[in-house]
Amino acid sequence: MTDFNSFRNAVLENHDLQDEVMSIINTATINGSGLGDGIATLGMKHNYFFTSEEVYEHADFLGQDGDLTDFELELISGGQLQGGRC
C-alpha cells in the first residue's frame, strides 16, 4: 500500500484530518492551484510521504472501497452537506 492510500485511510477515520483536507481543498479552489502541494504537505506533517503528483494520480480515490463515506460525499458536494458527523 502506498503512503497516499495509508494517508487516505487515516483521513477517512479522523475528523480533524478531514477538516484540514477540506480547508486545503477550499483554499486551492479559491486560489486555483495548490491542491497537490497542500495535501502532500499535510501528509508529511503526519508522516505520510507522497508527492503532489501522486495526489493528482489518485484524484479518483473517492469510493475506492465501494460505498462512499460521509466525508467523500461531503467532498463531492463541495462541503455543502450538513450533519453526518459524530
GULUM-138412 format. One record per residue (C-alpha): x, y, z. Coordinates in pm, 1 decimal, always signed. Layout:
BEGIN
<node><u>X</u><v>Y</v><w>Z</w></node>
...
REM end
This chain:
BEGIN
<node><u>+0.0</u><v>+0.0</v><w>+0.0</w></node>
<node><u>+134.2</u><v>+340.0</v><w>-89.3</w></node>
<node><u>+167.0</u><v>+618.1</v><w>+163.8</w></node>
<node><u>-108.8</u><v>+804.9</v><w>-21.1</w></node>
<node><u>-351.4</u><v>+518.1</v><w>+38.1</w></node>
<node><u>-244.3</u><v>+493.7</v><w>+401.3</w></node>
<node><u>-299.6</u><v>+868.9</v><w>+436.6</w></node>
<node><u>-639.9</u><v>+840.7</v><w>+267.4</w></node>
<node><u>-743.7</u><v>+573.0</v><w>+516.5</w></node>
<node><u>-622.0</u><v>+786.6</v><w>+807.2</w></node>
<node><u>-823.6</u><v>+1082.7</v><w>+676.9</w></node>
<node><u>-1136.9</u><v>+871.8</v><w>+644.1</w></node>
<node><u>-1105.8</u><v>+773.0</v><w>+1011.0</w></node>
<node><u>-1010.7</u><v>+1112.3</v><w>+1158.7</w></node>
<node><u>-1247.1</u><v>+1411.4</v><w>+1160.9</w></node>
<node><u>-967.5</u><v>+1658.2</v><w>+1238.9</w></node>
<node><u>-775.0</u><v>+1542.7</v><w>+931.4</w></node>
<node><u>-1094.3</u><v>+1566.1</v><w>+728.1</w></node>
<node><u>-1132.8</u><v>+1928.3</v><w>+835.4</w></node>
<node><u>-772.4</u><v>+2000.8</v><w>+736.9</w></node>
<node><u>-823.2</u><v>+1836.3</v><w>+396.3</w></node>
<node><u>-1142.4</u><v>+2036.8</v><w>+338.7</w></node>
<node><u>-957.7</u><v>+2356.7</v><w>+429.2</w></node>
<node><u>-681.6</u><v>+2275.2</v><w>+178.1</w></node>
<node><u>-937.6</u><v>+2194.8</v><w>-90.9</w></node>
<node><u>-1129.3</u><v>+2516.5</v><w>-25.9</w></node>
<node><u>-811.8</u><v>+2727.4</v><w>-34.2</w></node>
<node><u>-690.4</u><v>+2556.5</v><w>-352.5</w></node>
<node><u>-1030.2</u><v>+2610.1</v><w>-513.3</w></node>
<node><u>-1022.2</u><v>+2981.3</v><w>-429.6</w></node>
<node><u>-659.7</u><v>+3019.2</v><w>-544.6</w></node>
<node><u>-698.3</u><v>+2795.8</v><w>-848.3</w></node>
<node><u>-393.5</u><v>+2589.6</v><w>-751.0</w></node>
<node><u>-205.2</u><v>+2430.7</v><w>-465.6</w></node>
<node><u>-419.5</u><v>+2125.2</v><w>-402.8</w></node>
<node><u>-149.2</u><v>+1863.3</v><w>-462.7</w></node>
<node><u>+117.0</u><v>+2050.5</v><w>-267.4</w></node>
<node><u>-122.9</u><v>+2122.3</v><w>+17.8</w></node>
<node><u>-233.3</u><v>+1761.2</v><w>+53.3</w></node>
<node><u>+125.0</u><v>+1631.9</v><w>+22.6</w></node>
<node><u>+241.6</u><v>+1879.6</v><w>+289.3</w></node>
<node><u>-41.1</u><v>+1776.2</v><w>+521.7</w></node>
<node><u>+54.2</u><v>+1413.2</v><w>+465.6</w></node>
<node><u>+416.9</u><v>+1487.4</v><w>+556.7</w></node>
<node><u>+303.3</u><v>+1653.8</v><w>+882.0</w></node>
<node><u>+151.7</u><v>+1317.7</v><w>+972.7</w></node>
<node><u>+444.3</u><v>+1103.7</v><w>+848.5</w></node>
<node><u>+293.4</u><v>+1000.8</v><w>+514.4</w></node>
<node><u>+526.8</u><v>+1069.3</v><w>+226.6</w></node>
<node><u>+393.5</u><v>+1113.3</v><w>-125.8</w></node>
<node><u>+426.9</u><v>+1377.1</v><w>-394.7</w></node>
<node><u>+177.2</u><v>+1630.1</v><w>-521.5</w></node>
<node><u>+179.6</u><v>+1433.7</v><w>-847.4</w></node>
<node><u>+59.2</u><v>+1126.8</v><w>-658.1</w></node>
<node><u>-230.2</u><v>+1331.2</v><w>-520.6</w></node>
<node><u>-340.8</u><v>+1406.3</v><w>-876.3</w></node>
<node><u>-279.1</u><v>+1045.2</v><w>-987.2</w></node>
<node><u>-518.7</u><v>+933.2</v><w>-713.0</w></node>
<node><u>-777.3</u><v>+1203.2</v><w>-781.0</w></node>
<node><u>-1028.0</u><v>+926.5</v><w>-845.8</w></node>
<node><u>-983.9</u><v>+777.5</v><w>-496.9</w></node>
<node><u>-1341.2</u><v>+858.5</v><w>-391.4</w></node>
<node><u>-1538.5</u><v>+543.4</v><w>-336.9</w></node>
<node><u>-1241.3</u><v>+311.5</v><w>-392.8</w></node>
<node><u>-1371.9</u><v>+68.2</v><w>-135.9</w></node>
<node><u>-1723.8</u><v>+52.2</v><w>-274.7</w></node>
<node><u>-1964.6</u><v>+282.9</v><w>-97.9</w></node>
<node><u>-1875.0</u><v>+646.6</v><w>-45.1</w></node>
<node><u>-1810.2</u><v>+754.5</v><w>+312.7</w></node>
<node><u>-1985.0</u><v>+1060.7</v><w>+457.4</w></node>
<node><u>-1659.5</u><v>+1253.0</v><w>+414.4</w></node>
<node><u>-1627.8</u><v>+1151.6</v><w>+48.9</w></node>
<node><u>-1987.9</u><v>+1257.3</v><w>-10.2</w></node>
<node><u>-1905.1</u><v>+1590.8</v><w>+151.4</w></node>
<node><u>-1607.4</u><v>+1632.8</v><w>-83.3</w></node>
<node><u>-1828.9</u><v>+1567.4</v><w>-384.6</w></node>
<node><u>-2091.2</u><v>+1814.4</v><w>-264.9</w></node>
<node><u>-1827.7</u><v>+2081.3</v><w>-207.5</w></node>
<node><u>-1868.5</u><v>+2073.1</v><w>+168.6</w></node>
<node><u>-2236.8</u><v>+2160.6</v><w>+149.7</w></node>
<node><u>-2362.6</u><v>+1856.7</v><w>+343.4</w></node>
<node><u>-2474.4</u><v>+1928.7</v><w>+695.4</w></node>
<node><u>-2468.7</u><v>+1673.1</v><w>+973.6</w></node>
<node><u>-2347.5</u><v>+1320.5</v><w>+923.0</w></node>
<node><u>-2061.5</u><v>+1370.0</v><w>+1167.7</w></node>
<node><u>-2044.6</u><v>+1228.6</v><w>+1515.3</w></node>
REM end
